[in-house]
Amino acid sequence: MNLPEAFIEKMKTILGDEFDDFMKSYEAPRNFGLRVNTSKLSAKEFERIAPFHLTQIPWVENGYYYEEQDAPARHPFYYAGMYYLQEPSAMTPASRLQVQPGEKVLDLCAAPGGKATELGAKLRGEGLLVANDISASRAKALLKNVEVFGIPNSFITNEIPGKLSGQFEEFFDKILVDAPCSGEGMFRKDPAVAKVWDEEKPLLCAKQQKEIIMQAAKMLRPGGQLLYSTCTFSPEENEEVIQYLLDAFPGFEIQEMPGYEGFSGGRPDLVKDGGHPDLTKCIRIWPHKMSGEGHFIALLRKAGPSEADTSGEHVKTGGVKLKISKADRTILDDFLKDISMDMDMNAVEVRKGQVYYVPKLLGERKGLTFLRNGLYLGELKKDRFEPSQSFAMALQKGQYTSCVNLNWSDSRAGKYLRGETIYVDDLQVKHSKGWQLVCISGFPLGWGKLVNGTLKNKYHPGWRMK
């Protein structure tokens, strides 16, 4: 692999006697990983039903290595949101932020959603997940992944961190900042990143990272936790950013994280003029020490009471809340009678015929650019309700009584995912006509409309298997 000479010299200085082992790691094949969506099923249950060659990632409870020939991105289980494909080391940050159901959580640089989906899964539908990305195109990918994972209590925003901090001062219990970086830890996985690297890039990234982490610090409540991570090796982007935060906010302290034999500690000695001794509590992941790429992780706590504040009012994001008419409520109730999902109807809003289930803890947030506020349930039309793809994905196994259930090996599963009409007259369903939830081994995939044993395909066109 053709690595930049300035990068090589930098790594020689940082690694010393380990440098040769580090360079040899670039000759090894990359690792492939998937992370189980524990809001839908347990890791052990997934092990039992998945037809892949799985080996557990030892430092992530719900993470697994798989073999490239398994092609899990082509499997119906992937479309059911049962797992996320993610580089093994990149699973570490979200695994070390101990999110609890009911908390208010922010992923500040969230696209494409690898870490946000794990944080949302940990909330288990309770509390609030705000997932933000400054890029409009990347925020769209983020929204899709959050919806595929079936996370109902999210607010997906497309804002600069300073705009968010103006409205969420000391609001969040947990914040994850997976900061944009020079990407040195991804050179083996994506050699194109190495081609655009130069020795000025870490300094430019560090300037942006310091601005981002300062805004994040303002949004963290006293007693809350902030996890900072990058996929790079440069101390300018890692230890020096954490030192910058500690100097600006003396009330922050670095916390210990669950370790692993392949982890290395942070390096105070790499900070100009010397760093805080607690920087050793940070984690450095090196590709020559474990089966993954490069990462840096720091967990910090903001001084103050440790009790989470879960108070909040159910207020619409801008505008006037529209009440559901009696006729529309009757139509919606008729559809929901087959659903056992626990739903507070006071959190349901109608906006120009579109029905949303809005997180209660969000409060009123005017002037923010967002892609989705809550769970989009579907659309009310003259005399009917048409459910959305995101509503299907938010349902748990067994929560809809009229279900067309296919085995993952059934050829009809692939046909459905490609948008084709399928014939299901051989299957037992509760209702012989009308809306059906299409499931794979019991896990929701999307909707269809049944007429005389023929299922008209209602799978989201933009999500179809190519």
C-alpha positions as CSV (number, residue, x, y, z in Angstrom):
1,M,0.0,0.0,0.0
2,N,1.3,3.4,-1.0
3,L,1.3,5.5,2.3
4,P,2.3,9.2,2.4
5,E,5.9,9.6,3.5
6,A,5.0,12.3,6.0
7,F,2.4,9.9,7.6
8,I,5.0,7.1,7.8
9,E,7.5,9.4,9.6
10,K,4.8,10.5,12.0
11,M,3.9,7.0,12.9
12,K,7.6,6.1,13.5
13,T,7.8,8.9,16.1
14,I,4.5,7.9,17.8
15,L,4.9,4.1,17.8
16,G,8.7,3.6,18.2
17,D,9.4,-0.2,18.6
18,E,5.8,-1.1,17.4
19,F,6.2,0.7,14.0
20,D,7.2,-2.5,12.1
21,D,4.2,-4.4,13.4
22,F,2.0,-1.5,12.5
23,M,3.3,-1.4,8.9
24,K,2.8,-5.2,8.6
25,S,-0.9,-4.7,9.5
26,Y,-1.5,-3.1,6.1
27,E,-0.6,-6.4,4.4
28,A,-3.5,-8.1,6.3
29,P,-7.0,-8.2,4.8
30,R,-9.6,-5.9,6.2
31,N,-12.2,-7.2,8.7
32,F,-15.9,-7.2,8.0
33,G,-18.4,-6.6,10.8
34,L,-22.1,-6.4,11.6
35,R,-23.8,-5.1,14.7
36,V,-27.1,-6.7,15.9
37,N,-30.1,-4.4,16.4
38,T,-30.9,-5.3,20.0
39,S,-34.1,-3.3,20.0
40,K,-35.5,-6.1,17.6
41,L,-33.8,-9.2,18.9
42,S,-31.0,-10.4,21.1
43,A,-27.5,-11.1,19.9
44,K,-27.9,-14.8,20.9
45,E,-31.2,-15.1,19.0
46,F,-29.5,-13.6,15.9
47,E,-26.7,-16.2,16.2
48,R,-29.3,-19.0,16.1
49,I,-31.2,-17.8,13.0
50,A,-28.5,-16.1,10.8
51,P,-27.1,-18.2,8.0
52,F,-23.7,-16.4,8.2
53,H,-20.2,-17.4,9.3
54,L,-20.2,-15.4,12.5
55,T,-17.5,-14.8,15.1
56,Q,-18.3,-12.5,18.0
57,I,-16.2,-9.3,18.3
58,P,-14.8,-9.7,21.8
59,W,-15.1,-6.1,22.9
60,V,-18.6,-5.4,21.6
61,E,-21.5,-7.6,23.0
62,N,-23.7,-7.4,19.9
63,G,-20.9,-7.2,17.3
64,Y,-19.8,-10.0,14.9
65,Y,-17.2,-10.6,12.3
66,Y,-18.6,-12.1,9.1
67,E,-16.9,-13.5,6.0
68,E,-17.1,-11.4,2.8
69,Q,-18.9,-14.2,0.9
70,D,-21.8,-14.1,3.3
71,A,-23.0,-10.9,1.5
72,P,-25.3,-9.8,4.4
73,A,-26.2,-6.6,2.6
74,R,-28.2,-8.8,0.1
75,H,-30.0,-10.8,2.8
76,P,-33.7,-10.1,3.7
77,F,-32.6,-9.8,7.4
78,Y,-30.7,-6.7,6.4
79,Y,-33.8,-5.1,5.0
80,A,-35.7,-6.0,8.2
81,G,-33.3,-3.8,10.1
82,M,-31.9,-6.7,12.2
83,Y,-28.3,-5.5,11.9
84,Y,-26.1,-2.7,10.7
85,L,-22.9,-3.3,8.7
86,Q,-20.1,-1.6,10.5
87,E,-16.3,-1.8,10.7
88,P,-15.5,-3.5,14.0
89,S,-13.5,-0.7,15.7
90,A,-16.2,1.8,14.7
91,M,-18.6,-0.1,16.9
92,T,-16.6,0.8,20.0
93,P,-17.7,4.4,20.7
94,A,-21.4,3.7,20.9
95,S,-20.7,0.6,23.0
96,R,-18.9,2.7,25.6
97,L,-21.6,5.3,26.0
98,Q,-23.9,3.7,28.5
99,V,-27.3,5.0,27.2
100,Q,-30.4,4.1,29.2
101,P,-34.0,4.0,28.1
102,G,-35.7,7.4,28.8
103,E,-32.6,9.5,28.4
104,K,-32.1,12.4,26.0
105,V,-29.3,11.6,23.6
106,L,-27.5,13.5,20.9
107,D,-25.3,12.2,18.1
108,L,-23.9,15.4,16.8
109,C,-22.0,14.2,13.7
110,A,-24.3,11.3,13.0
111,A,-24.3,10.4,9.3
112,P,-24.6,7.8,7.9
113,G,-26.0,6.4,11.2
114,G,-23.7,3.6,12.4
115,K,-23.5,5.0,15.9
116,A,-26.8,6.8,16.0
117,T,-28.7,3.5,15.3
118,E,-26.9,1.8,18.2
119,L,-27.7,4.7,20.6
120,G,-31.4,4.6,19.4
121,A,-31.6,0.9,19.9
122,K,-30.4,1.3,23.5
123,L,-33.2,3.8,24.2
124,R,-35.8,1.1,23.3
125,G,-38.3,3.6,22.2
126,E,-38.1,5.7,25.4
127,G,-36.6,9.2,25.7
128,L,-35.3,11.1,22.7
129,L,-32.6,10.6,20.1
130,V,-31.4,13.7,18.3
131,A,-29.3,12.7,15.3
132,N,-27.6,15.6,13.4
133,D,-25.4,16.0,10.4
134,I,-24.2,19.2,8.7
135,S,-24.4,17.7,5.2
136,A,-27.9,17.6,3.7
137,S,-27.2,14.6,1.5
138,R,-25.6,12.6,4.3
139,A,-28.5,13.5,6.6
140,K,-30.8,11.8,4.1
141,A,-28.8,8.6,4.4
142,L,-28.9,9.0,8.2
143,L,-32.7,9.3,8.2
144,K,-33.1,6.1,6.1
145,N,-30.8,4.1,8.5
146,V,-32.6,5.3,11.6
147,E,-36.0,4.4,10.0
148,V,-34.7,0.9,8.8
149,F,-33.6,0.3,12.4
150,G,-37.2,1.1,13.6
151,I,-36.3,3.9,16.0
152,P,-39.6,5.8,16.7
153,N,-38.3,8.5,19.1
154,S,-35.9,10.4,16.9
155,F,-35.4,14.0,15.7
156,I,-33.2,14.1,12.6
157,T,-31.6,17.5,12.0
158,N,-29.4,19.1,9.4
159,E,-27.7,21.9,11.3
160,I,-24.4,23.4,12.3
161,P,-23.5,22.6,15.9
162,G,-23.7,26.2,17.0
163,K,-27.3,26.5,15.9
164,L,-28.2,23.4,17.9
165,S,-26.4,24.6,21.0
166,G,-28.5,27.8,21.0
167,Q,-31.6,25.7,21.5
168,F,-30.4,22.8,23.6
169,E,-28.3,24.3,26.3
170,E,-27.5,21.7,29.0
171,F,-30.3,19.6,27.6
172,F,-28.8,16.1,26.9
173,D,-28.0,13.3,29.2
174,K,-25.5,11.7,26.8
175,I,-23.7,13.1,23.7
176,L,-21.6,11.4,21.1
177,V,-19.2,13.4,19.0
178,D,-17.7,11.2,16.3
179,A,-15.8,14.1,14.8
180,P,-14.9,14.6,11.1
181,C,-11.2,13.7,11.0
182,S,-8.2,13.1,8.7
183,G,-9.2,9.4,8.5
184,E,-5.7,7.9,9.1
185,G,-7.3,4.8,10.8
186,M,-9.2,4.0,7.6
187,F,-6.3,3.9,5.1
188,R,-6.4,0.1,4.9
189,K,-10.2,-0.1,4.5
190,D,-10.3,2.8,2.0
191,P,-6.9,3.5,0.3
192,A,-8.5,6.6,-1.4
193,V,-8.4,8.3,2.0
194,A,-4.6,8.0,2.0
195,K,-4.3,9.5,-1.4
196,V,-5.9,12.8,-0.3
197,W,-4.1,13.0,3.1
198,D,-1.4,15.6,3.7
199,E,0.4,16.7,6.8
200,E,-1.7,19.9,7.1
201,K,-5.0,18.0,7.2
202,P,-4.8,16.9,10.9
203,L,-4.3,20.5,11.9
204,L,-7.2,21.7,9.8
205,C,-9.4,18.9,11.2
206,A,-8.3,19.7,14.8
207,K,-9.5,23.3,14.5
208,Q,-13.0,22.1,13.4
209,Q,-13.0,19.4,16.1
210,K,-12.3,21.9,18.8
211,E,-15.2,24.0,17.7
212,I,-17.6,21.0,17.6
213,I,-16.6,19.7,21.0
214,M,-17.1,23.1,22.6
215,Q,-20.6,23.3,21.2
216,A,-21.3,19.8,22.5
217,A,-20.1,20.7,25.9
218,K,-22.7,23.5,26.1
219,M,-25.5,21.0,25.3
220,L,-24.6,18.5,28.0
221,R,-26.4,18.7,31.3
222,P,-24.5,18.7,34.6
223,G,-23.7,15.0,35.4
224,G,-24.1,14.0,31.8
225,Q,-21.5,12.1,29.7
226,L,-19.8,13.1,26.4
227,L,-18.0,10.6,24.3
228,Y,-15.6,11.9,21.7
229,S,-14.1,9.7,19.0
230,T,-12.2,9.8,15.7
231,C,-10.9,7.2,13.3
232,T,-7.4,8.8,13.1
233,F,-4.1,8.5,14.9
234,S,-2.9,12.1,15.0
235,P,-2.6,13.5,18.6
236,E,-3.6,16.9,17.3
237,E,-7.1,15.5,16.6
238,N,-7.3,13.3,19.7
239,E,-5.5,14.0,23.0
240,E,-5.0,17.7,22.1
241,V,-8.7,18.2,21.5
242,I,-9.5,16.6,24.8
243,Q,-6.9,18.7,26.5
244,Y,-8.4,21.8,24.9
245,L,-11.8,20.9,26.3
246,L,-10.4,20.3,29.8
247,D,-8.7,23.7,29.7
248,A,-11.8,25.5,28.6
249,F,-14.2,23.5,31.0
250,P,-12.4,22.6,34.2
251,G,-15.6,20.9,35.4
252,F,-15.1,18.0,32.9
253,E,-13.3,14.9,33.9
254,I,-12.1,11.9,31.8
255,Q,-13.7,8.6,32.8
256,E,-12.5,5.0,32.6
257,M,-14.1,2.7,30.0
258,P,-14.4,-1.1,29.8
259,G,-11.1,-2.3,28.4
260,Y,-9.9,-5.0,26.1
261,E,-6.5,-6.6,25.9
262,G,-5.9,-5.0,22.5
263,F,-6.7,-1.5,23.6
264,S,-3.9,1.0,24.2
265,G,-4.3,4.0,26.6
266,G,-4.2,7.7,25.6
267,R,-0.8,9.4,25.4
268,P,-0.4,12.6,27.5
269,D,3.2,12.7,26.3
270,L,2.0,13.5,22.7
271,V,0.3,16.7,23.8
272,K,2.4,19.8,23.3
273,D,3.8,21.1,26.7
274,G,2.5,17.9,28.3
275,G,-1.1,16.7,28.8
276,H,-3.4,15.9,31.7
277,P,-2.4,12.5,33.3
278,D,-6.0,11.2,33.0
279,L,-5.6,11.2,29.2
280,T,-4.3,7.7,29.8
281,K,-7.9,6.7,30.4
282,C,-8.7,7.3,26.7
283,I,-8.6,4.4,24.3
284,R,-6.4,4.1,21.2
285,I,-7.2,1.2,18.9
286,W,-4.3,0.1,16.6
287,P,-4.7,-2.3,13.7
288,H,-1.6,-4.2,14.6
289,K,-3.0,-5.0,18.1
290,M,-6.5,-6.1,17.3
291,S,-8.8,-7.2,14.4
292,G,-10.0,-3.8,13.4
293,E,-9.0,-0.4,12.0
294,G,-7.8,2.6,13.9
295,H,-9.8,4.6,16.5
296,F,-9.5,7.0,19.4
297,I,-12.1,7.3,22.1
298,A,-12.5,9.5,25.2
299,L,-15.4,9.4,27.7
300,L,-16.0,12.6,29.8
301,R,-18.3,13.5,32.5
302,K,-19.6,17.1,33.2
303,A,-19.6,18.0,36.9
304,G,-23.0,18.2,38.6
305,P,-25.8,16.0,39.8
306,S,-26.0,12.6,38.2
307,E,-29.8,12.3,38.2
308,A,-31.2,12.5,34.6
309,D,-33.8,15.2,34.0
310,T,-36.5,13.6,31.9
311,S,-39.0,16.4,32.3
312,G,-40.4,17.9,29.1
313,E,-43.5,19.0,27.4
314,H,-45.1,17.6,24.3
315,V,-44.9,20.6,22.0
316,K,-44.8,20.6,18.2
317,T,-41.7,21.8,16.5
318,G,-42.9,25.1,15.1
319,G,-46.4,26.0,13.9
320,V,-49.7,25.1,15.5
321,K,-50.5,21.6,16.6
322,L,-53.4,20.3,14.5
323,K,-56.0,18.1,16.2
324,I,-57.3,15.0,14.5
325,S,-60.8,15.3,13.4
326,K,-63.3,12.8,14.7
327,A,-63.6,11.1,11.3
328,D,-59.9,10.8,10.9
329,R,-59.4,9.5,14.4
330,T,-62.0,6.8,13.6
331,I,-60.1,5.8,10.5
332,L,-56.8,5.7,12.3
333,D,-58.3,3.7,15.3
334,D,-59.7,1.2,12.8
335,F,-56.3,0.6,11.4
336,L,-54.6,0.5,14.8
337,K,-56.9,-2.2,16.2
338,D,-54.6,-4.9,14.7
339,I,-51.5,-3.3,16.3
340,S,-50.4,-4.0,19.9
341,M,-47.7,-1.3,19.9
342,D,-47.9,0.8,23.0
343,M,-48.9,4.2,21.6
344,D,-49.9,7.4,23.5
345,M,-52.5,9.0,21.2
346,N,-51.8,12.4,22.8
347,A,-48.4,12.3,21.0
348,V,-50.0,11.8,17.6
349,E,-50.0,14.8,15.3
350,V,-51.5,15.4,11.8
351,R,-49.8,17.8,9.4
352,K,-51.6,18.3,6.1
353,G,-52.9,14.8,6.2
354,Q,-49.6,13.2,7.3
355,V,-49.6,11.5,10.7
356,Y,-46.6,11.6,13.0
357,Y,-45.8,10.2,16.4
358,V,-43.7,12.8,18.1
359,P,-41.2,12.3,21.0
360,K,-42.6,13.9,24.2
361,L,-39.2,15.2,25.4
362,L,-38.3,17.3,22.4
363,G,-40.1,20.5,23.4
364,E,-40.6,23.5,21.2
365,R,-37.6,24.0,18.8
366,K,-38.2,26.8,16.3
367,G,-36.1,27.6,13.3
368,L,-34.2,24.4,13.0
369,T,-33.7,22.5,9.8
370,F,-34.9,19.0,10.2
371,L,-35.8,16.0,8.1
372,R,-38.0,14.1,10.5
373,N,-39.6,14.9,13.8
374,G,-40.7,11.6,15.4
375,L,-42.1,8.6,13.6
376,Y,-43.9,9.1,10.3
377,L,-46.9,6.8,10.6
378,G,-48.6,7.3,7.3
379,E,-51.2,9.4,5.4
380,L,-54.8,10.0,6.0
381,K,-56.9,10.2,2.8
382,K,-60.6,10.7,2.3
383,D,-61.8,7.5,3.9
384,R,-58.7,5.5,4.6
385,F,-55.3,5.4,6.2
386,E,-52.2,4.4,4.3
387,P,-49.3,3.3,6.6
388,S,-45.7,4.3,5.9
389,Q,-42.6,2.2,5.5
390,S,-41.1,3.7,8.6
391,F,-44.2,2.6,10.6
392,A,-43.7,-1.0,9.5
393,M,-40.1,-0.9,10.6
394,A,-40.9,0.5,14.0
395,L,-43.2,-2.5,14.8
396,Q,-41.7,-5.3,16.8
397,K,-42.1,-9.0,16.0
398,G,-45.6,-10.1,16.8
399,Q,-47.1,-6.6,17.2
400,Y,-49.4,-6.8,14.1
401,T,-52.0,-9.5,13.9
402,S,-52.5,-9.7,10.2
403,C,-49.1,-10.6,8.9
404,V,-47.8,-12.3,5.7
405,N,-44.9,-14.2,7.1
406,L,-42.2,-15.5,4.8
407,N,-39.2,-17.6,5.5
408,W,-35.9,-15.9,4.5
409,S,-35.2,-18.6,2.0
410,D,-38.6,-18.2,0.3
411,S,-38.1,-16.8,-3.2
412,R,-41.0,-14.5,-2.6
413,A,-39.0,-12.6,0.0
414,G,-36.6,-11.4,-2.7
415,K,-39.5,-10.7,-5.1
416,Y,-41.2,-8.5,-2.5
417,L,-38.0,-6.6,-1.8
418,R,-37.7,-5.9,-5.5
419,G,-41.2,-4.4,-5.6
420,E,-42.9,-7.3,-7.3
421,T,-46.4,-8.6,-6.8
422,I,-46.4,-12.0,-4.9
423,Y,-49.0,-14.7,-4.5
424,V,-49.7,-15.8,-0.9
425,D,-52.8,-17.9,-1.1
426,D,-51.0,-20.8,0.5
427,L,-50.3,-18.8,3.7
428,Q,-52.5,-18.3,6.7
429,V,-53.4,-14.7,7.4
430,K,-56.0,-13.2,9.8
431,H,-57.7,-11.0,7.1
432,S,-58.3,-12.2,3.6
433,K,-58.0,-8.7,2.1
434,G,-56.7,-5.3,2.9
435,W,-53.4,-4.1,4.4
436,Q,-51.0,-6.8,5.5
437,L,-47.6,-6.5,7.3
438,V,-45.1,-8.4,5.3
439,C,-42.6,-10.2,7.6
440,I,-39.5,-12.2,7.2
441,S,-39.2,-15.0,9.9
442,G,-41.6,-12.8,11.9
443,F,-39.7,-9.5,11.6
444,P,-41.4,-6.7,9.7
445,L,-40.2,-5.7,6.2
446,G,-43.0,-3.5,4.9
447,W,-46.6,-3.4,3.8
448,G,-48.7,-5.0,1.1
449,K,-52.4,-5.0,0.1
450,L,-54.1,-8.4,-0.2
451,V,-56.7,-9.1,-2.8
452,N,-57.8,-12.7,-3.6
453,G,-54.5,-14.3,-2.5
454,T,-52.5,-11.7,-4.4
455,L,-50.3,-9.3,-2.5
456,K,-50.0,-5.9,-4.1
457,N,-46.5,-4.6,-3.3
458,K,-46.3,-1.4,-1.1
459,Y,-42.6,-1.6,-0.3
460,H,-40.9,1.8,-0.4
461,P,-39.7,2.3,-3.9
462,G,-36.5,4.0,-2.8
463,W,-35.5,1.1,-0.5
464,R,-36.0,-1.8,-3.0
465,M,-33.3,-4.4,-3.6
466,K,-31.5,-3.8,-6.9
